[in-house]
């Protein structure tokens, strides 16, 4: 006796719950990939912004160090008195400490973002 589709066992056909579970799993994979891609793009943007801020901080640091050197040379040629030199050196040192703290934080931030991006 030949078997017809109606008489074949149903074990090879997925039930409705299986189809729903399969659809959810596929959706989760696709959604996870889309979400992962979006997060990766956002992390790339954040890393680029942090790198840009770090570059700007390094520029300020170089400017302050040049300013400090010029100030010292100006004092050497007796163009400014010692008390002015000391006051300006304190001001530059204070600014450099702030830039150093900012750069340290940005270094950590960039490293963490690069680690997350992979």
C-alpha positions in Angstrom: 0.0 0.0 0.0 1.5 3.3 -1.1 1.7 6.0 1.5 0.1 9.4 0.8 1.2 12.7 2.3 -1.8 12.4 4.6 -0.8 9.0 5.9 2.9 9.8 6.4 4.1 10.3 10.0 4.1 13.9 11.2 7.4 13.7 13.0 9.4 15.3 10.2 7.0 18.3 10.0 7.8 21.1 12.5 5.0 22.0 14.9 3.8 25.6 15.3 5.9 26.0 18.5 9.0 24.8 16.6 8.4 27.3 13.8 7.9 30.1 16.3 11.1 29.1 18.2 13.1 28.9 14.9 11.7 32.3 13.9 12.7 33.8 17.2 16.1 32.3 17.2 16.7 33.7 13.6 15.3 37.1 14.6 17.6 37.1 17.7 20.7 36.3 15.5 19.8 38.9 13.0 18.8 41.5 15.6 22.0 40.7 17.6 24.1 41.3 14.5 22.3 44.5 13.6 22.6 45.7 17.2 26.3 44.6 17.4 27.0 46.4 14.1 25.3 49.6 15.4 27.2 49.4 18.7 30.5 48.9 16.9 29.8 51.9 14.7 29.0 54.0 17.8 32.1 52.8 19.5 34.2 53.7 16.4 32.7 57.2 16.5 33.4 57.6 20.2 37.0 56.3 19.8 37.5 58.8 17.0 36.2 61.6 19.1 38.4 60.6 22.0 41.5 60.3 19.8 40.7 63.8 18.4 40.5 65.2 21.9 43.7 63.5 22.8 45.5 65.0 19.8 44.2 68.4 20.8 45.4 68.0 24.4 48.9 67.0 23.1 48.9 70.2 20.9 48.1 72.3 24.0 50.8 70.4 25.9 53.4 71.2 23.2 52.3 74.9 23.1 52.7 75.2 26.9 56.1 73.6 26.9 57.3 75.9 24.1 55.8 78.9 26.1 57.7 77.8 29.1 61.0 77.5 27.2 60.5 81.0 25.6 59.7 82.5 29.0 63.0 81.0 30.4 65.0 82.4 27.4 63.3 85.8 27.9 64.5 85.8 31.5 68.0 84.8 30.5 68.3 87.9 28.4 67.0 90.0 31.3 63.9 90.9 29.5 61.6 89.9 32.4 62.3 89.9 36.2 62.5 86.8 38.2 59.2 87.3 40.0 57.4 87.4 36.7 59.2 84.3 35.5 58.2 82.4 38.6 54.6 83.6 38.4 54.3 82.6 34.7 56.1 79.3 35.3 53.6 78.4 38.1 50.7 79.3 35.7 52.2 77.1 33.0 52.8 74.3 35.4 49.3 74.4 36.6 47.9 74.2 33.1 50.3 71.4 32.2 49.1 69.3 35.2 45.5 69.8 34.0 46.5 68.7 30.4 48.4 65.7 31.8 45.3 64.6 33.8 43.1 65.1 30.7 45.5 63.1 28.6 45.8 60.3 31.1 42.0 60.0 31.2 41.7 60.1 27.4 44.5 57.4 27.0 42.4 55.1 29.2 39.2 56.0 27.4 40.8 55.3 23.9 42.3 52.0 25.1 39.0 50.8 26.5 37.1 51.8 23.4 39.6 50.1 21.1 39.3 46.9 23.3 35.6 47.0 22.9 35.7 47.5 19.2 38.1 44.6 18.9 
